[in-house]
Amino acid sequence: MASNDDQKPLHLLFFPFIAPGHLIPVADMAALFASRGVKCSILATPANAAVIRPAVDRANAALRGAPAIDISTVPFPDVGLPPGVESAVGVNTDAERDMMLEAVNQLREPFARFLADRRPDAAVADSFYPWAADTAAEHGVPRLCFLGTSMFARACHDSLLRNIPPEDLIAADDDPNAIVSLPGLPHRVEQRRGQVMDPKRNAPEWSFDKLANDADRRSYGEVFNSFADLEPAYVEYYRTVLGRRVWLVGPVAHASEGSSASGLAPEAERCLRWLDGKPDGSVVYVSFGTLARFTVAELRELARGLQRSGRNFLWVIDGGDTDASEWMPEGFEELVAPEGRGLIFREWAPQRLILNHYAVGGFLTHCGWNSVLEAVSAGVPLVTWPRYSDQFYNEKLIVEVLKVGVGVGSAFFASKLEVRGEVISSEKFAEGIDGVMGDGEEAEAIRKKALELREKARSATKKGGSSYEDVGRLINELMARRSNVNT
């Protein structure tokens, strides 16, 4: 006879890292699992809860009787950061970074308290909480890690951390073009030394990444916002070579696809109306996420590149970036005048709606995984300008493996806290845009491949698709585990 516990819905706790690129896919993932009858809780601090609350409210309104998603808020630790700064977006100095890392460590206690009080069946905890693996084990709760990047990037970074001695990278500091080969992967992967994290200059990050990678390998398994047809060789690699449990449940943004332009802020609606007036495939969309920062020289060359391209463009610029008068080249102001071929947008942009608009024919991106996957889902080819973190790996996947994009030649890994000496020329930006939107055979092949992947992405999350089936397999496995524990 089934116990009362066996008859209860499965309960998953989601614990995303405190940055928008981690929070937003977790909210979508919770909506995805809730639509399959799973009770979902999201643990977040107040400011981070506010980022995802609109998406959670929309998901709950659409569930119609299914278990609702609840957000459990916990106070942000008092570590000396300015009031209201609860996210990596607000970190602008090394000292603030260290405070943020201390706050991350102090979030262990509310995580443990939730596990003890609420007893979820599993915890999907971000890889940037490396202590989550041991804390969950102490409470008998399986920990599923989630970082929100590609399987390819995760496999590459795992190979780097486990196989390349830091002293080898430090020894090659004087030659940024020295080749770093990552062994044991399904594809031959080579990076320039300058594109790889420096274990000397970035010593705290290197140590943290090793700690997180080791914790992930001890965890019950890993959930990916990806789909099998996008990275088939890496599904096999994870399961057979690394011997790890993995579930590919993406693109998770499909869970909130019902959202339309209704309810958008007036400025966001203006952005979409501007696109309505442009021909099919004529606009290059330019956006770099929430953590990228640019020098005056970089912004000036990018603006010149958009001038040279001759294409319509929609450029989302962070409000904190430098004043336009410092970087705007001669003649550019006319391009972004009301009757011009460009639009500069300084508000929050409805990126999924923009990428799915018929007028958009290319996307100049930093290669953050959420942006990449949204472009893949929309069938939009990419022009790649990676900056740091997983972005150089993702560029390699886009350009060399999937062949749905063109790079602009970014060669140096540097976060927003580091000085970036490299400046990509305007010619490179124009060439990259033409490489995906032009009339040449290579550009046509890239666009064709992008459209093929769009169909595969849409099929993956439909009933019977690979991601739909992986969600079901994970639910069934966790339900079976609960039954065994209760026996």
Secondary structure, 3 states (H helix, E strand, C coil): CCCHHHHCCCEEEEECCCCHHHHHHHHHHHHHHHCCCCEEEEEECHHHHHHHHHHHHHHHHHHCCCCCEEEEECCCCCCCCCCCCCCHHHCCCHHHHHHHHHHHHHCHHHHHHHHHHHCCCEEEEECCCCCHHHHHHHCCCCEEEECCCCHHHHHHHHHHHHHCCHHHHHHCCCCCCCEEEECCCCCCEEEEHHHCCCCCCCHHHHHHHHHHHHHHHHCCEEEECCCCCCCHHHHHHHHHHCCCCEEECCCHHHHHCCCCCCCCCHHHHHHHHHHHCCCCCCEEEECCCCCCCCCHHHHHHHHHHHHHHCCEEEEECCCCCCCHHHHCCCCHHHHCCCCCCEEEECCCCCHHHHHCCCCEEEEEECCCHHHHHHHHHHCCCEEECCCCCCHHHHHHHHHHHHCCEEECCCCCCCCCCCCCCCCCCHHHHHHHHHHHHCCCHHHHHHHHHHHHHHHHHHHHHCCCCHHHHHHHHHHHHHHHHHHHHHC
